[in-house]
Amino acid sequence: MSQEYLNQYLSFKVDKEHYALDVASVREVLEYTEITKIPRMPSYMRGVINIRGMVVPIVDLRIKYQLPQKEPTVDTSIIVVDLNINEETQLMGLMTDSVDAVLDIPPEEIQPPPSMGNSIDASLIKGMGKTDDRFLIILDLERLILQDEIQAIMDKTAV
């Protein structure tokens, strides 16, 4: 990993919470686009999109966090991330309410996740990053969607 990206995080919003992902795992950020539904997928799987000829599954983070589903708005974004599945890199899209910015958060400004009070499972959280005026929940991308869930999704979306 390049030294310049070591402490950079992409911040985004789901409902009223502010989250962040390590920039190194983010491939690109897309405006919301039409999603093709796939039968018998978990409820949080909105379906798939085509990115330059590749089938990319889309996870709706609102549903994954057990929040009410919401119609996409002009701010709705899809964060395309690289996941390591069985020694292979797989693209996955994370549907968010909005994407904010890329932020530098030094390691000393990241605290362990709290034991209570968040709307998501603490095992999904790498830490709490402190910025000027708020905390960001830094997600553990590898735990956000379990390996067996990913494999099942990939099997269903294989073309």
MARRO-166950 format. One line per field, with one value per residue (C-alpha): residue in one letter; x, y, z. Coordinates in pm, 1 decimal. Each point is the difference from the previous one (the first is absolute). Example, Ala and Ser with C-alpha at 12.3 -4.5 7.8 and 13.67 -1.06 7.14 Angstrom:
r: [a, s]
east: [1230.0, 137.0]
north: [-450.0, 344.0]
up: [780.0, -66.0]
END
This chain:
r: [m, s, q, e, y, l, n, q, y, l, s, f, k, v, d, k, e, h, y, a, l, d, v, a, s, v, r, e, v, l, e, y, t, e, i, t, k, i, p, r, m, p, s, y, m, r, g, v, i, n, i, r, g, m, v, v, p, i, v, d, l, r, i, k, y, q, l, p, q, k, e, p, t, v, d, t, s, i, i, v, v, d, l, n, i, n, e, e, t, q, l, m, g, l, m, t, d, s, v, d, a, v, l, d, i, p, p, e, e, i, q, p, p, p, s, m, g, n, s, i, d, a, s, l, i, k, g, m, g, k, t, d, d, r, f, l, i, i, l, d, l, e, r, l, i, l, q, d, e, i, q, a, i, m, d, k, t, a, v]
east: [0.0, 128.8, 106.4, -216.7, -322.5, 94.8, -236.4, -265.2, -364.7, -303.3, -281.7, -365.5, -341.5, -268.1, -307.8, 135.8, 328.9, 337.5, 219.2, 339.3, 191.3, 373.7, 67.7, 229.8, -303.1, -208.0, 12.2, -237.4, -311.9, -296.7, -321.9, -303.1, -92.2, -276.1, 58.5, -103.8, -173.1, 106.4, -258.9, 45.8, 271.0, 22.8, -216.4, 302.8, 119.8, -164.2, 127.4, 284.9, 133.0, 228.6, 330.4, 204.5, -124.4, 32.6, -298.9, 19.1, -236.3, -147.5, -56.1, -249.7, 161.5, -330.9, -153.3, 321.5, -16.5, -372.7, -113.9, -306.6, 59.5, -3.4, -51.0, 326.2, 59.7, 240.3, 252.8, -26.5, 337.6, 155.8, 347.0, 173.8, 244.4, 249.3, -68.6, 238.8, -200.3, 178.7, 325.4, -176.9, -97.2, -373.2, -172.0, -303.6, -208.1, -118.6, -309.8, 13.2, -220.8, 289.1, 378.7, 174.9, 376.1, 339.2, 141.8, 341.5, -39.2, 328.2, 16.3, 6.6, -343.4, -155.5, -145.8, -132.6, -371.2, -235.6, -168.3, -350.7, -206.1, 50.6, -262.5, 231.0, 182.4, 329.4, 182.0, -49.8, 186.6, 378.8, -6.9, -136.4, 184.3, -6.7, -20.5, -38.1, -362.5, -114.6, 83.6, -5.7, -73.3, 284.7, -138.3, 184.8, -73.9, 98.0, -257.4, -274.6, -105.7, 108.1, 209.6, -271.9, -259.4, 231.0, 62.4, -373.7, -65.4, 276.6, -134.1, -346.0, 133.0, 242.1, -73.1]
north: [0.0, 343.4, 213.5, 291.7, -202.7, -146.5, 210.7, 92.6, -96.4, 53.7, 138.3, -61.9, 10.5, -261.0, 140.6, 242.5, -182.7, 92.3, -292.0, -42.4, -260.6, -25.9, 166.8, -288.4, -230.8, 247.9, -46.1, 283.4, 193.0, -0.8, 194.1, -219.2, -198.2, -247.8, -331.7, -334.1, -215.8, -363.2, -249.1, -165.4, 235.0, 118.0, 309.9, 231.4, -101.4, 249.2, -189.6, 58.1, 270.7, -18.7, 182.5, -17.1, -351.7, -131.1, -113.7, 180.1, -93.4, 294.6, -4.2, 253.0, 109.1, 135.3, -348.3, -167.3, 224.6, -80.8, 351.9, 71.2, -18.8, 340.3, 103.6, 116.1, 375.7, 221.2, -58.8, -381.2, -148.0, -339.1, -54.9, -272.2, -190.3, -282.2, -302.6, -290.6, -321.4, -335.7, 166.8, 184.8, 365.1, 53.0, 331.5, 87.6, 316.7, 156.6, 217.3, 302.2, 303.5, 230.4, 17.0, 285.5, 21.3, -162.7, 83.3, -37.9, -159.1, -65.5, -331.0, 185.9, 144.6, -348.1, -155.4, -352.6, -51.8, 64.4, -295.5, 145.0, 277.7, -58.1, -113.9, -269.0, -299.9, 107.1, -290.6, 183.1, 305.4, 42.4, 314.5, 347.3, 271.1, 348.6, 291.3, 368.7, -8.1, -363.2, -368.3, -226.6, -370.4, -170.8, -323.3, -329.3, -80.1, -366.1, -52.3, 215.4, -289.9, -344.9, -212.8, -265.8, 269.2, 142.7, -341.0, -75.6, 336.1, -54.2, -345.0, 147.9, 288.0, -205.6, 48.5]
up: [0.0, -88.8, 296.6, -117.9, 50.3, 337.2, 212.5, -255.3, 33.7, -222.3, 213.4, -78.4, 158.7, 60.4, 172.4, 262.2, 62.5, -147.7, -110.5, -162.0, -199.6, -54.2, -336.2, -98.3, -35.5, -205.2, -376.1, -99.1, 97.6, -238.1, -18.0, 59.5, -308.5, -79.0, 177.4, -150.0, 260.4, 46.0, 134.3, 341.6, 121.6, 362.6, 55.8, 33.8, -347.9, -234.7, -305.9, -244.6, -229.2, -301.2, 35.5, -319.6, -74.6, 356.1, 209.0, 335.6, 287.2, 192.6, 376.6, 135.7, 327.4, 131.3, -13.3, 118.4, 310.2, 42.1, -89.7, -214.2, -373.4, -167.5, -359.4, -160.9, -12.1, -193.4, 284.3, 1.6, -92.0, -58.4, 143.9, -200.2, 220.4, -41.6, 220.2, 40.1, -39.7, -4.4, -110.1, -284.5, -22.8, -48.3, -63.1, 210.0, 9.9, 324.1, -40.0, 232.4, 60.3, -91.9, -29.6, 177.4, -49.7, 28.4, 342.2, 160.2, 342.0, 184.3, 193.4, 333.0, -84.7, -38.0, 312.1, 58.2, -71.2, 291.3, 163.8, -42.4, -151.1, -373.0, -242.9, -139.1, 140.7, 164.6, -169.6, -332.6, 130.0, -24.9, 209.4, 56.0, -190.7, 147.3, -239.8, 84.7, 103.7, 12.8, 18.9, -304.4, 31.6, -187.1, -142.8, -24.7, -362.8, 30.3, 277.9, -148.5, -217.8, 111.0, -233.7, -38.5, -80.8, -266.3, -153.7, -11.5, -165.0, -254.2, -84.9, -67.9, -209.0, -210.3, -366.7]
END
